[in-house]
Amino acid sequence: MSDSPASRLQALFEGHRLTPTQRRIAHCMVRRAADAPFLSSVELAELAGVSQPSVTRFAVALGFDGYPALRRHLREVAPARASEDAADAASYNTYQQAVAAEMANLRQLAELLAEPGPVVRAGRLLAESRPLPVLGLRAAAAPARGFAYFAAKVHPDVRLLDEGGTVLGDRIQAAARTGASTLLCFALPRHPRETLDALACARAAGLTVVTVAESAFAPVAKESDLLLPAAVGTGLVFDTSAAPMLLGRVLLEAMCDALPDAQARLEEFDASAAARGLFVE
């Protein structure tokens, strides 16, 4: 398993029963893994949007005497580079900071993929599901559409679910009745209640739920059988999601590896596209 700052934080939080507020703090710390050991309790509270006493209670819930003890522990295991990276980032303007944060998210994703087992397992589950429903509502609609667009070139039956409403549950149940075994969900903040309802519906219908979310502490975790985290950037007015998009492409690769006829389907599409003059060379 990777020994990155993010993975060490994930390991520290695992096995603890955290309240929703405490999960929010944990998510914030994972997202800011590089500089988490150097944040004061007030700074962490502001970043997580919680009260300072909540940060103290969070540290106690993890087994520490208080937040200073938690921070000392994090500093003992933090790489020396972390404080230097934080100092460098402080000299950037707002736009540079947003790009630097996305680069950090991608590095974190690369470190998590050092253990490819969960992605390989997810790829097999997606390849075996006929049909394959792909869910993404509101902010998560874009990565869901991107995945579904490319997946349809190699998978025989991909069904995009990117609109909510009462019909959404009908479509999930219909997919289950016609043979679906897995649902892939992209879930990004802010999380629509409809997404949670849809995942509960999918699991009630017997589907295995594979979810790409911004954190293992996201609200959708409780309705997911396999959650793959990919952090989002929060430095701009609207969140940025380079890491979830890239993780979607990684899942496509894993699914192609598990589909014996994927290459043949791609070649068939290329021949058809050339015959119809679809693309300008």
C-alpha positions as CSV (number, residue, x, y, z in Angstrom):
1,M,0.0,0.0,0.0
2,S,1.2,3.6,-0.7
3,D,2.8,5.5,2.1
4,S,1.7,8.9,1.0
5,P,0.4,11.6,3.4
6,A,-3.1,11.0,2.2
7,S,-2.9,7.2,2.7
8,R,-1.4,7.6,6.2
9,L,-4.3,9.9,7.1
10,Q,-6.8,7.4,5.7
11,A,-5.2,4.6,7.7
12,L,-5.4,6.8,10.9
13,F,-9.1,7.4,10.4
14,E,-10.1,3.9,9.5
15,G,-11.9,1.8,12.1
16,H,-13.2,4.9,14.0
17,R,-16.9,5.6,14.2
18,L,-17.0,9.3,13.2
19,T,-19.9,11.6,13.3
20,P,-20.9,13.5,10.1
21,T,-19.1,16.6,11.4
22,Q,-16.0,14.5,12.2
23,R,-16.1,12.9,8.7
24,R,-16.1,16.4,7.3
25,I,-13.0,17.2,9.2
26,A,-11.3,13.9,8.1
27,H,-12.2,14.6,4.5
28,C,-10.7,18.1,4.7
29,M,-7.5,16.7,6.2
30,V,-7.2,14.1,3.5
31,R,-7.8,16.7,0.8
32,R,-5.1,19.0,2.4
33,A,-2.8,16.1,3.4
34,A,0.4,17.9,2.6
35,D,-0.2,20.8,5.0
36,A,-2.5,19.1,7.5
37,P,0.3,18.6,10.1
38,F,0.9,22.4,10.1
39,L,-2.6,23.7,10.5
40,S,-3.8,25.1,13.8
41,S,-7.1,23.9,15.1
42,V,-8.7,27.3,14.2
43,E,-7.4,27.0,10.6
44,L,-8.6,23.4,10.2
45,A,-12.0,24.4,11.6
46,E,-12.3,27.2,9.1
47,L,-11.2,25.0,6.2
48,A,-13.7,22.3,7.2
49,G,-16.5,24.7,8.0
50,V,-16.9,23.5,11.6
51,S,-16.3,24.9,15.1
52,Q,-13.0,24.8,16.8
53,P,-14.4,22.6,19.6
54,S,-15.5,20.1,16.9
55,V,-11.8,19.8,15.9
56,T,-10.9,19.0,19.5
57,R,-13.6,16.4,19.8
58,F,-12.4,14.9,16.5
59,A,-8.9,14.5,17.8
60,V,-10.2,12.8,21.0
61,A,-12.4,10.5,18.9
62,L,-9.2,9.3,17.2
63,G,-7.6,8.5,20.6
64,F,-5.5,11.6,21.2
65,D,-5.5,13.8,24.3
66,G,-6.4,16.8,22.1
67,Y,-5.7,18.4,18.8
68,P,-2.1,19.4,19.7
69,A,-1.3,15.7,20.3
70,L,-2.8,14.8,16.9
71,R,-0.8,17.5,15.2
72,R,2.4,16.3,16.9
73,H,1.7,12.8,15.6
74,L,1.1,14.0,12.1
75,R,4.3,16.1,12.1
76,E,6.3,13.1,13.3
77,V,5.2,11.0,10.3
78,A,5.0,13.9,7.7
79,P,7.6,14.1,5.0
80,A,10.0,17.0,5.3
81,R,8.8,18.3,1.9
82,A,5.3,19.1,3.2
83,S,6.1,22.4,4.8
84,E,8.2,23.5,1.9
85,D,5.4,22.7,-0.6
86,A,3.0,24.7,1.6
87,A,5.4,27.7,1.6
88,D,5.8,27.5,-2.2
89,A,2.0,27.4,-2.6
90,A,1.6,30.5,-0.5
91,S,3.5,32.6,-3.1
92,Y,1.1,31.6,-5.9
93,N,-1.9,33.7,-7.0
94,T,-5.4,32.3,-6.8
95,Y,-5.3,30.7,-10.3
96,Q,-1.9,29.1,-9.7
97,Q,-3.0,27.8,-6.3
98,A,-6.0,26.1,-8.0
99,V,-3.7,24.4,-10.6
100,A,-1.2,23.4,-7.9
101,A,-4.0,21.9,-5.8
102,E,-5.2,19.8,-8.8
103,M,-1.6,18.7,-9.3
104,A,-1.5,17.6,-5.7
105,N,-4.8,15.8,-6.1
106,L,-3.4,13.9,-9.1
107,R,-0.3,13.0,-7.2
108,Q,-2.5,11.7,-4.4
109,L,-4.4,9.6,-6.9
110,A,-1.2,8.2,-8.4
111,E,-0.1,7.2,-4.9
112,L,-3.4,5.5,-4.2
113,L,-3.2,3.6,-7.5
114,A,0.1,2.1,-6.4
115,E,-2.2,-0.6,-5.0
116,P,-4.2,-1.4,-8.1
117,G,-6.4,-4.1,-6.6
118,P,-9.5,-2.1,-6.1
119,V,-9.5,-0.7,-9.6
120,V,-8.8,-4.1,-11.1
121,R,-11.7,-5.5,-9.2
122,A,-14.0,-2.6,-10.2
123,G,-13.0,-3.1,-13.9
124,R,-14.0,-6.8,-13.7
125,L,-17.4,-5.9,-12.1
126,L,-18.1,-3.3,-14.8
127,A,-17.1,-5.7,-17.6
128,E,-19.4,-8.4,-16.3
129,S,-22.5,-6.3,-15.9
130,R,-24.9,-6.5,-18.9
131,P,-26.3,-3.9,-19.0
132,L,-24.0,-1.4,-17.2
133,P,-25.8,1.6,-15.7
134,V,-23.6,4.6,-15.1
135,L,-25.0,7.2,-12.6
136,G,-24.0,10.8,-12.3
137,L,-26.2,13.7,-11.2
138,R,-25.7,17.5,-11.2
139,A,-21.9,18.1,-10.7
140,A,-21.1,14.5,-11.3
141,A,-23.0,14.3,-14.7
142,A,-19.9,15.4,-16.7
143,P,-17.6,12.5,-15.6
144,A,-20.5,10.1,-15.9
145,R,-21.2,11.2,-19.4
146,G,-17.5,11.0,-20.3
147,F,-17.2,7.5,-19.0
148,A,-20.4,6.3,-20.7
149,Y,-19.4,7.8,-24.0
150,F,-16.1,5.9,-24.2
151,A,-17.4,2.8,-22.5
152,A,-20.1,2.3,-25.1
153,K,-17.3,1.8,-27.7
154,V,-16.2,-1.4,-26.0
155,H,-19.1,-2.5,-23.7
156,P,-22.2,-3.9,-25.4
157,D,-24.8,-2.1,-23.3
158,V,-24.1,1.1,-21.3
159,R,-27.0,3.0,-19.8
160,L,-26.3,6.6,-18.7
161,L,-28.3,7.8,-15.8
162,D,-27.7,11.6,-15.6
163,E,-31.2,12.9,-14.8
164,G,-33.0,12.7,-11.5
165,G,-36.7,12.4,-10.9
166,T,-39.0,9.5,-10.1
167,V,-38.1,7.8,-13.4
168,L,-34.5,7.3,-12.2
169,G,-35.5,4.5,-9.8
170,D,-37.6,2.9,-12.6
171,R,-34.5,2.9,-14.9
172,I,-32.3,1.3,-12.2
173,Q,-34.9,-1.4,-11.5
174,A,-35.3,-2.0,-15.3
175,A,-31.5,-2.4,-15.6
176,A,-31.5,-5.0,-12.8
177,R,-34.4,-6.9,-14.3
178,T,-32.6,-7.2,-17.7
179,G,-29.4,-8.6,-16.1
180,A,-27.3,-5.7,-14.7
181,S,-25.1,-6.8,-11.8
182,T,-23.2,-3.6,-11.1
183,L,-23.9,0.1,-11.1
184,L,-21.1,2.7,-11.5
185,C,-21.7,6.0,-9.7
186,F,-19.8,9.2,-10.0
187,A,-20.6,11.3,-6.9
188,L,-19.2,14.8,-6.3
189,P,-20.0,17.6,-3.9
190,R,-22.5,18.9,-3.3
191,H,-24.2,15.5,-3.1
192,P,-27.8,15.4,-4.2
193,R,-30.2,13.5,-2.0
194,E,-31.4,11.8,-5.2
195,T,-28.0,10.2,-5.6
196,L,-28.2,8.6,-2.2
197,D,-31.8,7.5,-2.9
198,A,-30.7,6.0,-6.3
199,L,-27.8,4.0,-4.7
200,A,-30.2,2.7,-2.0
201,C,-32.5,1.6,-4.8
202,A,-29.7,0.0,-6.7
203,R,-28.6,-2.0,-3.7
204,A,-32.2,-3.0,-2.9
205,A,-32.4,-4.3,-6.5
206,G,-29.3,-6.5,-5.9
207,L,-26.8,-4.4,-7.8
208,T,-23.2,-4.0,-6.6
209,V,-22.4,-0.3,-6.3
210,V,-19.0,1.0,-7.4
211,T,-18.6,4.7,-6.6
212,V,-16.0,7.3,-7.6
213,A,-16.2,10.1,-4.9
214,E,-14.1,12.8,-3.6
215,S,-13.3,11.0,-0.3
216,A,-13.8,7.7,1.5
217,F,-15.8,9.8,4.0
218,A,-18.3,11.1,1.4
219,P,-22.0,10.7,2.2
220,V,-22.3,8.1,-0.6
221,A,-19.9,5.8,1.2
222,K,-22.6,4.1,3.2
223,E,-24.5,3.1,0.0
224,S,-21.4,1.9,-1.9
225,D,-19.9,-1.6,-2.0
226,L,-16.6,-0.4,-3.5
227,L,-15.6,3.3,-3.2
228,L,-12.7,4.7,-5.1
229,P,-11.6,8.1,-3.8
230,A,-10.3,11.0,-6.0
231,A,-10.1,14.4,-4.5
232,V,-11.7,17.6,-5.9
233,G,-10.2,21.0,-5.9
234,T,-12.0,23.6,-3.8
235,G,-9.9,26.8,-4.4
236,L,-12.1,28.4,-7.0
237,V,-15.8,29.4,-6.9
238,F,-16.7,26.0,-8.4
239,D,-15.0,22.8,-7.5
240,T,-12.5,21.3,-10.0
241,S,-12.5,17.6,-10.7
242,A,-9.5,16.6,-12.7
243,A,-8.7,13.6,-10.5
244,P,-12.3,12.0,-10.6
245,M,-12.2,12.5,-14.4
246,L,-8.9,10.7,-14.7
247,L,-10.0,8.0,-12.4
248,G,-12.9,7.4,-14.7
249,R,-10.4,6.9,-17.6
250,V,-8.4,4.5,-15.4
251,L,-11.6,2.5,-14.7
252,L,-12.2,2.4,-18.5
253,E,-8.8,0.9,-18.9
254,A,-9.4,-1.7,-16.2
255,M,-12.7,-2.6,-17.8
256,C,-11.2,-2.9,-21.2
257,D,-8.6,-5.3,-19.7
258,A,-11.4,-7.4,-18.5
259,L,-13.4,-7.4,-21.8
260,P,-11.9,-10.0,-24.1
261,D,-13.4,-8.4,-27.2
262,A,-12.6,-4.8,-26.4
263,Q,-9.9,-4.4,-29.0
264,A,-12.1,-6.0,-31.7
265,R,-14.9,-3.6,-30.9
266,L,-12.6,-0.6,-31.0
267,E,-11.2,-1.7,-34.4
268,E,-14.8,-2.2,-35.7
269,F,-15.7,1.3,-34.6
270,D,-12.6,2.8,-36.2
271,A,-13.5,1.1,-39.5
272,S,-17.1,2.4,-39.3
273,A,-15.9,5.9,-38.4
274,A,-13.5,5.9,-41.4
275,A,-16.2,4.7,-43.8
276,R,-18.6,7.4,-42.6
277,G,-16.0,10.2,-42.5
278,L,-16.8,11.0,-38.9
279,F,-13.5,12.7,-38.0
280,V,-11.3,15.2,-39.7
281,E,-7.7,14.1,-39.9
